[in-house]
Amino acid sequence: MGFEEFERVLELLMEYGFHNHEYFDKLIDDYIVWRDTVCSLQRETVKELKVFESCGSKCPDKA
């Protein structure tokens, strides 16, 4: 499930009144941590790819 799908689930939960449920705030907090972690990992991956591409044939294979 991606961010958009999860956000849609949250919208539906709010629409049907589940935003008052005792675990709803925890669900939101967990979503924020999940989203931030994924975005951080994506940024790190992009940085590593740029470094790998910039060194060309000098880089050892990571296989």
Contacts in CASP RR format, 6 or more apart in sequence:
PFRMAT RR
TARGET T0000
AUTHOR 0000-0000-0000
METHOD contacts of the structure
MODEL  1
MGFEEFERVLELLMEYGFHNHEYFDKLIDDYIVWRDTVCSLQRETVKELK
VFESCGSKCPDKA
1 9 0 8 1.000
3 35 0 8 1.000
3 38 0 8 1.000
6 31 0 8 1.000
10 27 0 8 1.000
10 28 0 8 1.000
10 31 0 8 1.000
13 19 0 8 1.000
13 21 0 8 1.000
13 24 0 8 1.000
13 27 0 8 1.000
18 24 0 8 1.000
52 59 0 8 1.000
52 62 0 8 1.000
END
